[in-house]
Amino acid sequence: HKFATVDGQLIPVEKLRQGHCLRTIGTAVCGDGTGSYTDAFVSLVGWFVTEGHVCRTKHRTGRRGEPPTYGTYRDNPTTVDIAQKDGTPRCDQIRATLVAAGARWHEYTSGPIRRFEVTGSTAVALQEAAPDKVMTLPFMASITPEQRCLLIDTLIDGDGSRHPTASTLYFVQRRREIVDAFVTLCAFAGKATHVRLRT
């Protein structure tokens, strides 16, 4: 028996290793993997899932002419904040990805943290691809096999690590629904996964 990899090789089962990226069987769910998104946007989704959040603003209440009162927080659907420790190479990666994606953003520091505040259509598109930071099946199915591997690498850069001597990748996340989406993405990319609860 042989398995097809995403780079077009046929690997005999006895030579199959964890580092091989297998082709999925059949058409992916909810799409054909033709690449509806740019590589930069796909990478930006990874940074949003691991390092981002939707900005929240106080909702102003009160009558005109009276001093305003501020109630509960609400999401601002047109602003996404991606944060990273200032001065790290990951800040440069995020900045380069934002430039390549053609996003509108501004950046500032808040203590030791650099914040990239993304606005406009890119912020809205990020929330459509990953509402509440959970990647959707249609999004994962509509990106190319190469973009799936790029997205996995970005997610690992954000919330994971690479084993120094083996080809093993680790993705560490508290939220189970984000882990489930990561496992699904790996399945679409033909990568084997194992989930373990750390206590």
DOLO-219761 format. One record per residue (C-alpha): x, y, z; residue number from 1. Coordinates in Angstrom, 1 decimal. Example, Ala and Ser with C-alpha at 12.3 -4.5 7.8 and 13.67 -1.06 7.14 Angstrom:
2
ATOM     east    north       up    nr
ATOM     12.3     -4.5      7.8     1
ATOM     13.7     -1.1      7.1     2
! end
This chain:
199
ATOM     east    north       up    nr
ATOM      0.0      0.0      0.0     1
ATOM      1.1      3.6     -0.8     2
ATOM     -0.2      7.0      0.3     3
ATOM     -0.2     10.2     -1.7     4
ATOM      1.3     13.2     -0.1     5
ATOM      0.4     16.9     -0.8     6
ATOM      3.7     17.3     -2.7     7
ATOM      2.7     14.5     -5.2     8
ATOM      4.8     11.6     -3.9     9
ATOM      3.6      8.1     -3.3    10
ATOM      5.1      6.8      0.0    11
ATOM      5.0      3.1      0.9    12
ATOM      3.2      2.6      4.2    13
ATOM      6.3      1.2      5.9    14
ATOM      8.3      4.4      5.0    15
ATOM      5.5      6.7      6.1    16
ATOM      6.6      9.2      8.8    17
ATOM      4.9     11.8     11.0    18
ATOM      6.4     14.6      8.9    19
ATOM      4.6     13.5      5.7    20
ATOM      1.6     15.6      4.8    21
ATOM     -1.0     13.2      3.3    22
ATOM     -3.7     14.1      0.8    23
ATOM     -7.2     13.9      2.2    24
ATOM     -9.5     11.4      0.5    25
ATOM    -12.2     13.0     -1.6    26
ATOM    -13.3     16.6     -1.6    27
ATOM    -13.1     18.4      1.7    28
ATOM    -16.3     19.3      3.5    29
ATOM    -18.0     22.5      2.4    30
ATOM    -15.5     23.4     -0.3    31
ATOM    -12.9     22.3     -2.9    32
ATOM     -9.7     23.8     -1.4    33
ATOM     -9.2     26.1     -4.4    34
ATOM     -7.8     28.9     -2.4    35
ATOM    -10.4     31.7     -2.0    36
ATOM     -8.0     33.6      0.4    37
ATOM     -4.5     34.9      0.1    38
ATOM     -1.6     33.3      2.0    39
ATOM     -1.2     36.5      4.0    40
ATOM     -4.9     36.4      5.1    41
ATOM     -4.7     32.7      6.0    42
ATOM     -1.6     33.4      8.2    43
ATOM     -3.4     36.4      9.7    44
ATOM     -6.2     34.1     10.8    45
ATOM     -3.7     32.0     12.7    46
ATOM     -2.4     35.1     14.5    47
ATOM     -5.9     36.2     15.3    48
ATOM     -6.9     32.7     16.7    49
ATOM     -3.8     32.5     18.9    50
ATOM     -3.0     36.1     19.8    51
ATOM     -6.1     38.1     19.1    52
ATOM     -9.4     39.2     20.4    53
ATOM    -12.3     41.3     19.3    54
ATOM    -12.1     44.8     20.8    55
ATOM    -14.8     45.7     23.3    56
ATOM    -16.2     49.1     23.9    57
ATOM    -18.5     50.5     26.7    58
ATOM    -22.1     51.1     25.5    59
ATOM    -23.1     54.7     26.2    60
ATOM    -26.6     55.2     27.6    61
ATOM    -28.4     58.3     28.8    62
ATOM    -30.5     61.1     27.4    63
ATOM    -29.2     64.0     25.4    64
ATOM    -28.1     66.9     27.5    65
ATOM    -27.5     64.7     30.5    66
ATOM    -24.2     63.3     31.7    67
ATOM    -23.5     60.0     29.9    68
ATOM    -23.6     56.7     31.8    69
ATOM    -21.8     53.7     30.5    70
ATOM    -23.3     50.2     30.7    71
ATOM    -22.1     46.8     29.8    72
ATOM    -19.3     46.1     27.3    73
ATOM    -20.2     45.0     23.8    74
ATOM    -18.1     43.8     20.9    75
ATOM    -16.9     46.2     18.2    76
ATOM    -17.3     44.1     15.1    77
ATOM    -15.0     46.2     13.0    78
ATOM    -11.9     46.1     15.3    79
ATOM     -9.6     43.2     16.1    80
ATOM     -6.6     43.4     18.4    81
ATOM     -3.6     41.1     18.0    82
ATOM     -1.1     41.3     20.8    83
ATOM      2.5     40.0     21.2    84
ATOM      5.4     40.7     23.5    85
ATOM      7.2     43.8     22.2    86
ATOM     10.6     43.4     20.5    87
ATOM     10.2     39.7     19.5    88
ATOM     10.6     38.3     16.0    89
ATOM      6.9     37.4     16.1    90
ATOM      6.0     41.2     16.2    91
ATOM      7.9     41.5     12.9    92
ATOM      6.1     38.5     11.5    93
ATOM      2.7     39.9     12.4    94
ATOM      3.6     43.3     11.0    95
ATOM      4.8     41.8      7.7    96
ATOM      1.6     39.6      7.5    97
ATOM     -0.6     42.7      8.0    98
ATOM      1.4     44.6      5.2    99
ATOM      1.1     41.6      2.8   100
ATOM     -2.6     41.2      3.6   101
ATOM     -3.2     44.9      2.7   102
ATOM     -4.9     45.4      6.1   103
ATOM     -5.7     48.7      7.8   104
ATOM     -4.2     48.8     11.2   105
ATOM     -2.2     50.8     13.7   106
ATOM      0.1     49.6     16.4   107
ATOM      1.0     50.8     19.9   108
ATOM      2.6     49.5     23.1   109
ATOM      0.9     48.8     26.3   110
ATOM      3.6     48.1     28.8   111
ATOM      5.7     45.2     27.5   112
ATOM      3.0     44.3     24.9   113
ATOM      2.8     45.5     21.3   114
ATOM     -0.8     45.7     20.1   115
ATOM     -1.8     45.6     16.4   116
ATOM     -5.3     47.0     16.1   117
ATOM     -6.8     45.8     12.8   118
ATOM     -9.9     47.7     11.4   119
ATOM    -12.1     47.7      8.4   120
ATOM    -12.9     44.8      6.0   121
ATOM     -9.9     42.7      7.2   122
ATOM    -11.2     42.7     10.8   123
ATOM    -14.7     41.7      9.6   124
ATOM    -13.2     38.9      7.4   125
ATOM    -11.1     37.6     10.3   126
ATOM    -14.3     37.3     12.4   127
ATOM    -16.1     35.5      9.6   128
ATOM    -13.3     33.0      9.1   129
ATOM    -13.0     32.4     12.9   130
ATOM    -16.0     33.7     14.9   131
ATOM    -15.0     33.8     18.6   132
ATOM    -11.5     32.7     17.4   133
ATOM    -12.8     29.2     16.3   134
ATOM    -12.0     28.5     12.6   135
ATOM    -15.1     27.5     10.6   136
ATOM    -15.3     24.4      8.5   137
ATOM    -16.1     26.4      5.3   138
ATOM    -13.0     28.5      5.8   139
ATOM    -10.7     25.4      6.5   140
ATOM    -12.2     23.6      3.5   141
ATOM    -11.8     26.5      1.1   142
ATOM     -8.1     27.1      1.5   143
ATOM     -5.5     25.1     -0.5   144
ATOM     -3.4     22.2      1.0   145
ATOM     -0.4     24.5      1.1   146
ATOM     -2.3     27.2      2.9   147
ATOM     -3.5     24.6      5.5   148
ATOM      0.1     23.8      6.2   149
ATOM      0.9     27.5      6.4   150
ATOM     -2.0     28.0      8.9   151
ATOM     -0.8     25.1     11.0   152
ATOM      2.7     26.6     11.1   153
ATOM      1.3     30.0     12.1   154
ATOM     -0.9     28.5     14.9   155
ATOM      2.2     26.7     16.2   156
ATOM      4.2     29.9     16.1   157
ATOM      1.4     31.6     18.2   158
ATOM      0.4     28.9     20.7   159
ATOM      2.8     26.0     20.3   160
ATOM      6.3     24.7     19.9   161
ATOM      8.4     22.5     17.8   162
ATOM     10.4     19.5     19.2   163
ATOM     14.1     20.4     18.8   164
ATOM     15.2     17.0     17.3   165
ATOM     12.0     15.4     16.0   166
ATOM      9.4     16.7     13.5   167
ATOM      6.8     16.8     16.3   168
ATOM      4.7     19.9     16.7   169
ATOM      2.8     20.9     19.9   170
ATOM     -0.2     23.1     20.0   171
ATOM     -1.3     24.2     23.5   172
ATOM     -4.6     25.9     24.0   173
ATOM     -7.1     26.1     26.9   174
ATOM    -10.3     26.3     24.8   175
ATOM    -11.5     22.9     23.7   176
ATOM    -13.4     24.3     20.6   177
ATOM    -10.2     25.9     19.3   178
ATOM     -8.3     22.6     19.8   179
ATOM    -11.1     20.7     17.9   180
ATOM    -10.8     23.2     15.0   181
ATOM     -7.0     22.7     15.0   182
ATOM     -7.5     18.9     14.9   183
ATOM     -9.9     19.3     12.0   184
ATOM     -7.5     21.5     10.1   185
ATOM     -4.7     18.9     10.6   186
ATOM     -7.1     16.2      9.3   187
ATOM     -7.8     18.3      6.2   188
ATOM     -4.0     18.7      5.8   189
ATOM     -3.4     15.0      6.2   190
ATOM     -1.5     15.3      9.5   191
ATOM     -1.9     12.9     12.4   192
ATOM     -2.8     14.4     15.8   193
ATOM     -3.1     13.3     19.4   194
ATOM     -5.0     15.4     22.0   195
ATOM     -4.0     15.2     25.6   196
ATOM     -5.4     17.1     28.6   197
ATOM     -2.7     18.7     30.7   198
ATOM     -3.4     19.2     34.4   199
! end
